[in-house]
Structures are given as structure tokens and as C-alpha cells.
Amino acid sequence: LSGRPNPAIRANEAVPNGDVTVLERLIRRPEFAGQVRVYAQWAAGPAIVNTARRGIPVFHPPNPEAPHDALVIERARELIGNLPRVTWIALGDTDNRAHEGEYEAYLAAASEADGFLRTLWDAIEADPRTAGRTTMIVTSDHGRGASERRRWRGHGSGRLRGFVLLRGRRERS
């Protein structure tokens, strides 16, 4: 959300983000006052957008043990009648199901999220107040398929491991 990775962030801790995000840049502008919303399945959402600094409202499920996306989707459905100009929806059940090694549940979570986002986007485009004037940022985790030795379950090292992509083919760097 800040346009670059922050090398100081090395773990999944909910540390208030010192970088200014695009959401903060927008909420500073008078035409976006009250028009930025965040719906995040991960409790670190308020730290990521640094709500203490800018007051960007963030919804995240109160129970970390419950399925997250269903609660985020339920709350975000309320947007359909009163759409803000900018919405970040951070889903994560694909991440949870992947770490659990539940591939079919992983695919179901992705399908459920896709269906909801389609419904929301159709509502945005059908409303003359929001069509062409609304930005929706959607993030999720684990955009992988099945792989050898169930490696699709993890995040990897976070490094490129010595390979670069050049004109569609991998080459050792």
C-alpha cells in the first residue's frame, strides 16, 4: 500500500506502519474525507494502515479462531447501499486453508471470495454515483496451485532464490 516493500518489516507482527500508504494520501484530500474504508480478515489491518495516525476505519473479525472471510464479506456487503470512493478488502481464508493443507477448502475460499467481489463490483458499476469513480483494492494470499511435496502450503523464503524472469523464461542470475 505504500508502493514499495519495507525492509524493516521482517515478520507478521502488528507494528504500526511508519510508511505513508496510498489510503492515507487519499484520506488527506477533502474529497475523500469519510470515503476510505478497510475490511481486513487479519488483525494486523489497523497497524498496516496505521489507524492511530490517520483514523482510517478498519473492520476485522473480533474472533481470531472463527473463519475470517465470511465475517469480512458479511460486513463489506453493507457497502453496497453506501459505497465509499476507496475500499481495501483484505481476504485471507485462502491463506488459512493453504497452511492447513486443505486444498479443496482453499479452492472453495477462493471461489467464495471471487463471487462476493463480483457482486460488489457489479453494484459499484450499476450505481451512477460510484460507477467509474470507485477504487476497490483487493488482496489475498496463496495464489498457488498444487505442487510437489505440498510446498503450496507455505510462503516460501520471500527471496527470488537466484532466478530472474527474462522475456517469459527463467534464467539463473
C-alpha atoms as an extended CHARMM CRD file, in Angstrom:
* protein
*
       173  EXT
         1         1  LEU       CA              0.0000000000        0.0000000000        0.0000000000  PROA      1               0.0000000000
         2         2  SER       CA              2.9990000000        2.3080000000        0.2330000000  PROA      2               0.0000000000
         3         3  GLY       CA              4.3250000000        1.4420000000       -3.2130000000  PROA      3               0.0000000000
         4         4  ARG       CA              7.4600000000       -0.3030000000       -2.0230000000  PROA      4               0.0000000000
         5         5  PRO       CA              8.4760000000       -3.0770000000        0.3350000000  PROA      5               0.0000000000
         6         6  ASN       CA              9.6970000000       -2.0070000000        3.7530000000  PROA      6               0.0000000000
         7         7  PRO       CA             12.8920000000       -3.9090000000        4.6460000000  PROA      7               0.0000000000
         8         8  ALA       CA             12.2680000000       -3.1970000000        8.3410000000  PROA      8               0.0000000000
         9         9  ILE       CA              9.1800000000       -5.4300000000        8.2970000000  PROA      9               0.0000000000
        10        10  ARG       CA             10.5160000000       -8.9600000000        8.7850000000  PROA      10              0.0000000000
        11        11  ALA       CA              7.6010000000      -10.7390000000       10.4840000000  PROA      11              0.0000000000
        12        12  ASN       CA              3.8050000000      -10.8080000000       10.7400000000  PROA      12              0.0000000000
        13        13  GLU       CA              3.7060000000       -8.6120000000       13.8230000000  PROA      13              0.0000000000
        14        14  ALA       CA              1.0880000000       -5.8660000000       14.0940000000  PROA      14              0.0000000000
        15        15  VAL       CA              3.5680000000       -2.9740000000       14.2300000000  PROA      15              0.0000000000
        16        16  PRO       CA              2.1640000000        0.4270000000       13.2110000000  PROA      16              0.0000000000
        17        17  ASN       CA              3.3070000000        1.1120000000        9.6680000000  PROA      17              0.0000000000
        18        18  GLY       CA              5.7380000000        4.0160000000        9.5150000000  PROA      18              0.0000000000
        19        19  ASP       CA              5.2950000000        4.3590000000        5.7570000000  PROA      19              0.0000000000
        20        20  VAL       CA              2.5490000000        6.5560000000        4.3520000000  PROA      20              0.0000000000
        21        21  THR       CA              0.0910000000        4.4080000000        2.3870000000  PROA      21              0.0000000000
        22        22  VAL       CA             -1.9540000000        5.3750000000       -0.6410000000  PROA      22              0.0000000000
        23        23  LEU       CA             -5.0170000000        5.2510000000        1.6280000000  PROA      23              0.0000000000
        24        24  GLU       CA             -3.5000000000        7.9120000000        3.8870000000  PROA      24              0.0000000000
        25        25  ARG       CA             -2.6100000000       10.0800000000        0.9310000000  PROA      25              0.0000000000
        26        26  LEU       CA             -6.2010000000        9.9030000000       -0.2670000000  PROA      26              0.0000000000
        27        27  ILE       CA             -7.8940000000       10.4890000000        3.0970000000  PROA      27              0.0000000000
        28        28  ARG       CA             -5.9120000000       13.7370000000        3.4840000000  PROA      28              0.0000000000
        29        29  ARG       CA             -7.7540000000       15.1540000000        0.4760000000  PROA      29              0.0000000000
        30        30  PRO       CA            -11.0950000000       16.8320000000        1.2820000000  PROA      30              0.0000000000
        31        31  GLU       CA            -12.9880000000       14.9960000000       -1.4780000000  PROA      31              0.0000000000
        32        32  PHE       CA            -12.0420000000       11.6750000000        0.1360000000  PROA      32              0.0000000000
        33        33  ALA       CA            -12.9800000000       12.5920000000        3.7230000000  PROA      33              0.0000000000
        34        34  GLY       CA            -15.0730000000        9.6990000000        5.0330000000  PROA      34              0.0000000000
        35        35  GLN       CA            -14.6470000000        7.8890000000        1.7070000000  PROA      35              0.0000000000
        36        36  VAL       CA            -11.9040000000        5.3690000000        2.5730000000  PROA      36              0.0000000000
        37        37  ARG       CA            -12.7680000000        2.0380000000        4.2240000000  PROA      37              0.0000000000
        38        38  VAL       CA            -10.8260000000       -1.1110000000        5.0750000000  PROA      38              0.0000000000
        39        39  TYR       CA            -12.2300000000       -4.6020000000        5.6380000000  PROA      39              0.0000000000
        40        40  ALA       CA             -9.4370000000       -6.9420000000        6.6650000000  PROA      40              0.0000000000
        41        41  GLN       CA             -9.5490000000      -10.5160000000        7.9120000000  PROA      41              0.0000000000
        42        42  TRP       CA             -6.1840000000      -10.0920000000        9.6130000000  PROA      42              0.0000000000
        43        43  ALA       CA             -5.9750000000       -8.3230000000       12.9730000000  PROA      43              0.0000000000
        44        44  ALA       CA             -2.8470000000       -6.5060000000       11.7330000000  PROA      44              0.0000000000
        45        45  GLY       CA             -5.0220000000       -4.4430000000        9.3410000000  PROA      45              0.0000000000
        46        46  PRO       CA             -5.2190000000       -1.3950000000       11.6600000000  PROA      46              0.0000000000
        47        47  ALA       CA             -1.4160000000       -1.4190000000       12.0570000000  PROA      47              0.0000000000
        48        48  ILE       CA             -0.8670000000       -1.7740000000        8.3110000000  PROA      48              0.0000000000
        49        49  VAL       CA             -2.8530000000        1.4000000000        7.5860000000  PROA      49              0.0000000000
        50        50  ASN       CA             -1.7460000000        2.9780000000       10.8880000000  PROA      50              0.0000000000
        51        51  THR       CA             -5.2210000000        3.9390000000       12.0710000000  PROA      51              0.0000000000
        52        52  ALA       CA             -3.7170000000        5.7440000000       15.0600000000  PROA      52              0.0000000000
        53        53  ARG       CA             -2.0780000000        8.2530000000       12.7050000000  PROA      53              0.0000000000
        54        54  ARG       CA             -4.9110000000        8.8430000000       10.2150000000  PROA      54              0.0000000000
        55        55  GLY       CA             -8.0800000000        7.3690000000       11.6890000000  PROA      55              0.0000000000
        56        56  ILE       CA             -8.8830000000        5.1830000000        8.6840000000  PROA      56              0.0000000000
        57        57  PRO       CA            -11.7270000000        2.9080000000        9.7810000000  PROA      57              0.0000000000
        58        58  VAL       CA            -10.8120000000       -0.7750000000        9.6890000000  PROA      58              0.0000000000
        59        59  PHE       CA            -13.1270000000       -3.6960000000       10.2870000000  PROA      59              0.0000000000
        60        60  HSD       CA            -11.5800000000       -7.0080000000       11.2430000000  PROA      60              0.0000000000
        61        61  PRO       CA            -13.2670000000      -10.0360000000       12.8290000000  PROA      61              0.0000000000
        62        62  PRO       CA            -13.0640000000       -9.9760000000       16.6190000000  PROA      62              0.0000000000
        63        63  ASN       CA            -12.5910000000      -13.7430000000       16.9720000000  PROA      63              0.0000000000
        64        64  PRO       CA             -9.2650000000      -14.9260000000       15.5180000000  PROA      64              0.0000000000
        65        65  GLU       CA            -10.4200000000      -18.5610000000       15.7010000000  PROA      65              0.0000000000
        66        66  ALA       CA            -13.5150000000      -18.0900000000       13.5030000000  PROA      66              0.0000000000
        67        67  PRO       CA            -13.4790000000      -18.2700000000        9.6930000000  PROA      67              0.0000000000
        68        68  HSD       CA            -12.4820000000      -14.7640000000        8.7160000000  PROA      68              0.0000000000
        69        69  ASP       CA            -13.5960000000      -14.1000000000        5.1730000000  PROA      69              0.0000000000
        70        70  ALA       CA            -17.2650000000      -14.8520000000        5.8780000000  PROA      70              0.0000000000
        71        71  LEU       CA            -17.3120000000      -12.1230000000        8.5460000000  PROA      71              0.0000000000
        72        72  VAL       CA            -15.4000000000       -9.6540000000        6.3730000000  PROA      72              0.0000000000
        73        73  ILE       CA            -17.7140000000      -10.3450000000        3.4380000000  PROA      73              0.0000000000
        74        74  GLU       CA            -20.8140000000      -10.0120000000        5.6330000000  PROA      74              0.0000000000
        75        75  ARG       CA            -19.6660000000       -6.6160000000        6.9120000000  PROA      75              0.0000000000
        76        76  ALA       CA            -18.4700000000       -5.4260000000        3.4990000000  PROA      76              0.0000000000
        77        77  ARG       CA            -21.8900000000       -6.2780000000        1.9950000000  PROA      77              0.0000000000
        78        78  GLU       CA            -23.1560000000       -3.2750000000        3.9480000000  PROA      78              0.0000000000
        79        79  LEU       CA            -21.1680000000       -1.1770000000        1.4920000000  PROA      79              0.0000000000
        80        80  ILE       CA            -23.4990000000       -1.9710000000       -1.3680000000  PROA      80              0.0000000000
        81        81  GLY       CA            -26.0230000000        0.6420000000       -0.2140000000  PROA      81              0.0000000000
        82        82  ASN       CA            -23.4560000000        3.2910000000        0.7240000000  PROA      82              0.0000000000
        83        83  LEU       CA            -20.3180000000        2.7960000000       -1.3250000000  PROA      83              0.0000000000
        84        84  PRO       CA            -17.1930000000        4.7710000000       -0.3950000000  PROA      84              0.0000000000
        85        85  ARG       CA            -14.8070000000        6.0090000000       -3.0930000000  PROA      85              0.0000000000
        86        86  VAL       CA            -11.9530000000        3.7160000000       -1.9850000000  PROA      86              0.0000000000
        87        87  THR       CA            -12.1920000000        0.3300000000       -0.2970000000  PROA      87              0.0000000000
        88        88  TRP       CA             -9.4520000000       -2.1140000000        0.6080000000  PROA      88              0.0000000000
        89        89  ILE       CA            -10.7380000000       -5.6400000000        1.1500000000  PROA      89              0.0000000000
        90        90  ALA       CA             -8.0780000000       -7.9500000000        2.5650000000  PROA      90              0.0000000000
        91        91  LEU       CA             -9.1970000000      -11.5640000000        2.4810000000  PROA      91              0.0000000000
        92        92  GLY       CA             -7.3130000000      -14.4620000000        3.9960000000  PROA      92              0.0000000000
        93        93  ASP       CA             -9.2090000000      -17.7290000000        4.1480000000  PROA      93              0.0000000000
        94        94  THR       CA             -7.1440000000      -18.9440000000        1.1860000000  PROA      94              0.0000000000
        95        95  ASP       CA             -4.0730000000      -18.3750000000        3.3650000000  PROA      95              0.0000000000
        96        96  ASN       CA             -5.5930000000      -20.2020000000        6.3170000000  PROA      96              0.0000000000
        97        97  ARG       CA             -6.7730000000      -23.1850000000        4.2670000000  PROA      97              0.0000000000
        98        98  ALA       CA             -3.4180000000      -23.4220000000        2.4670000000  PROA      98              0.0000000000
        99        99  HSD       CA             -1.4570000000      -23.5150000000        5.7290000000  PROA      99              0.0000000000
       100       100  GLU       CA             -3.8300000000      -26.2450000000        6.9140000000  PROA      100             0.0000000000
       101       101  GLY       CA             -3.1320000000      -28.1910000000        3.7240000000  PROA      101             0.0000000000
       102       102  GLU       CA             -6.8150000000      -28.2710000000        2.7860000000  PROA      102             0.0000000000
       103       103  TYR       CA             -6.6240000000      -27.8220000000       -0.9920000000  PROA      103             0.0000000000
       104       104  GLU       CA            -10.3550000000      -28.2710000000       -1.7250000000  PROA      104             0.0000000000
       105       105  ALA       CA            -11.2490000000      -25.8010000000        1.0600000000  PROA      105             0.0000000000
       106       106  TYR       CA             -8.6040000000      -23.4350000000       -0.3430000000  PROA      106             0.0000000000
       107       107  LEU       CA            -10.2920000000      -23.5460000000       -3.7600000000  PROA      107             0.0000000000
       108       108  ALA       CA            -13.7260000000      -23.0670000000       -2.1570000000  PROA      108             0.0000000000
       109       109  ALA       CA            -12.4850000000      -19.9980000000       -0.2470000000  PROA      109             0.0000000000
       110       110  ALA       CA            -11.1170000000      -18.5030000000       -3.4640000000  PROA      110             0.0000000000
       111       111  SER       CA            -14.4150000000      -19.1750000000       -5.2750000000  PROA      111             0.0000000000
       112       112  GLU       CA            -16.4720000000      -17.6380000000       -2.4570000000  PROA      112             0.0000000000
       113       113  ALA       CA            -14.2950000000      -14.5320000000       -2.4130000000  PROA      113             0.0000000000
       114       114  ASP       CA            -14.4720000000      -14.2350000000       -6.1990000000  PROA      114             0.0000000000
       115       115  GLY       CA            -18.2750000000      -14.4570000000       -6.1700000000  PROA      115             0.0000000000
       116       116  PHE       CA            -18.5830000000      -11.7950000000       -3.4920000000  PROA      116             0.0000000000
       117       117  LEU       CA            -16.1960000000       -9.4380000000       -5.2710000000  PROA      117             0.0000000000
       118       118  ARG       CA            -18.1760000000       -9.8690000000       -8.4940000000  PROA      118             0.0000000000
       119       119  THR       CA            -21.3970000000       -8.9360000000       -6.6650000000  PROA      119             0.0000000000
       120       120  LEU       CA            -19.7620000000       -5.9150000000       -5.0590000000  PROA      120             0.0000000000
       121       121  TRP       CA            -18.1780000000       -4.7000000000       -8.3020000000  PROA      121             0.0000000000
       122       122  ASP       CA            -21.4640000000       -5.1270000000      -10.1920000000  PROA      122             0.0000000000
       123       123  ALA       CA            -23.1650000000       -2.9610000000       -7.5350000000  PROA      123             0.0000000000
       124       124  ILE       CA            -20.4470000000       -0.3220000000       -7.8900000000  PROA      124             0.0000000000
       125       125  GLU       CA            -20.8100000000       -0.2310000000      -11.6670000000  PROA      125             0.0000000000
       126       126  ALA       CA            -24.6440000000       -0.1800000000      -11.5060000000  PROA      126             0.0000000000
       127       127  ASP       CA            -24.7710000000        2.9030000000       -9.2690000000  PROA      127             0.0000000000
       128       128  PRO       CA            -24.3300000000        6.1680000000      -11.2390000000  PROA      128             0.0000000000
       129       129  ARG       CA            -22.8280000000        7.8150000000       -8.1250000000  PROA      129             0.0000000000
       130       130  THR       CA            -19.9840000000        5.2840000000       -7.9850000000  PROA      130             0.0000000000
       131       131  ALA       CA            -19.5600000000        3.8660000000      -11.4980000000  PROA      131             0.0000000000
       132       132  GLY       CA            -16.2060000000        4.9830000000      -12.8440000000  PROA      132             0.0000000000
       133       133  ARG       CA            -15.4270000000        6.8490000000       -9.5910000000  PROA      133             0.0000000000
       134       134  THR       CA            -14.7010000000        3.9960000000       -7.1950000000  PROA      134             0.0000000000
       135       135  THR       CA            -11.4830000000        2.1610000000       -6.4500000000  PROA      135             0.0000000000
       136       136  MET       CA            -11.5280000000       -1.2650000000       -4.8620000000  PROA      136             0.0000000000
       137       137  ILE       CA             -8.2390000000       -2.7830000000       -3.7360000000  PROA      137             0.0000000000
       138       138  VAL       CA             -8.4240000000       -6.4970000000       -3.0230000000  PROA      138             0.0000000000
       139       139  THR       CA             -5.6530000000       -8.5680000000       -1.5260000000  PROA      139             0.0000000000
       140       140  SER       CA             -5.4500000000      -12.2010000000       -0.5640000000  PROA      140             0.0000000000
       141       141  ASP       CA             -2.7360000000      -14.7360000000       -0.0140000000  PROA      141             0.0000000000
       142       142  HSD       CA             -1.5780000000      -18.0210000000       -1.5210000000  PROA      142             0.0000000000
       143       143  GLY       CA             -2.1320000000      -17.6710000000       -5.2370000000  PROA      143             0.0000000000
       144       144  ARG       CA             -0.6300000000      -21.1210000000       -5.7830000000  PROA      144             0.0000000000
       145       145  GLY       CA             -1.7160000000      -24.4560000000       -7.1600000000  PROA      145             0.0000000000
       146       146  ALA       CA             -0.8100000000      -27.9820000000       -6.1760000000  PROA      146             0.0000000000
       147       147  SER       CA              2.9280000000      -28.7160000000       -6.1950000000  PROA      147             0.0000000000
       148       148  GLU       CA              5.4430000000      -31.3800000000       -5.2600000000  PROA      148             0.0000000000
       149       149  ARG       CA              5.7610000000      -32.2620000000       -1.5630000000  PROA      149             0.0000000000
       150       150  ARG       CA              2.8450000000      -29.9260000000       -0.7050000000  PROA      150             0.0000000000
       151       151  ARG       CA              5.0320000000      -26.8060000000       -0.9780000000  PROA      151             0.0000000000
       152       152  TRP       CA              1.9710000000      -24.7550000000       -1.9220000000  PROA      152             0.0000000000
       153       153  ARG       CA              1.1140000000      -24.6000000000        1.7950000000  PROA      153             0.0000000000
       154       154  GLY       CA              3.8600000000      -22.1230000000        2.7310000000  PROA      154             0.0000000000
       155       155  HSD       CA              5.0020000000      -18.6560000000        1.7880000000  PROA      155             0.0000000000
       156       156  GLY       CA              8.4910000000      -19.5460000000        0.5970000000  PROA      156             0.0000000000
       157       157  SER       CA             11.5940000000      -17.6750000000        1.6290000000  PROA      157             0.0000000000
       158       158  GLY       CA             10.4860000000      -14.2430000000        0.4280000000  PROA      158             0.0000000000
       159       159  ARG       CA             13.5510000000      -14.0890000000       -1.8230000000  PROA      159             0.0000000000
       160       160  LEU       CA             13.9150000000      -14.7530000000       -5.5370000000  PROA      160             0.0000000000
       161       161  ARG       CA             16.4860000000      -17.5120000000       -4.9110000000  PROA      161             0.0000000000
       162       162  GLY       CA             18.8620000000      -16.5050000000       -7.7060000000  PROA      162             0.0000000000
       163       163  PHE       CA             16.4330000000      -16.5720000000      -10.6310000000  PROA      163             0.0000000000
       164       164  VAL       CA             15.0900000000      -13.7280000000      -12.7400000000  PROA      164             0.0000000000
       165       165  LEU       CA             12.3380000000      -13.7630000000      -15.3290000000  PROA      165             0.0000000000
       166       166  LEU       CA             13.5460000000      -12.5700000000      -18.7360000000  PROA      166             0.0000000000
       167       167  ARG       CA             11.1130000000      -12.4070000000      -21.6260000000  PROA      167             0.0000000000
       168       168  GLY       CA              8.9690000000      -15.1840000000      -20.2590000000  PROA      168             0.0000000000
       169       169  ARG       CA             11.7150000000      -17.6470000000      -19.3120000000  PROA      169             0.0000000000
       170       170  ARG       CA             13.5960000000      -18.2560000000      -16.0860000000  PROA      170             0.0000000000
       171       171  GLU       CA             17.3380000000      -17.8090000000      -16.1280000000  PROA      171             0.0000000000
       172       172  ARG       CA             19.9050000000      -18.0900000000      -13.3790000000  PROA      172             0.0000000000
       173       173  SER       CA             21.1570000000      -14.6530000000      -12.2840000000  PROA      173             0.0000000000
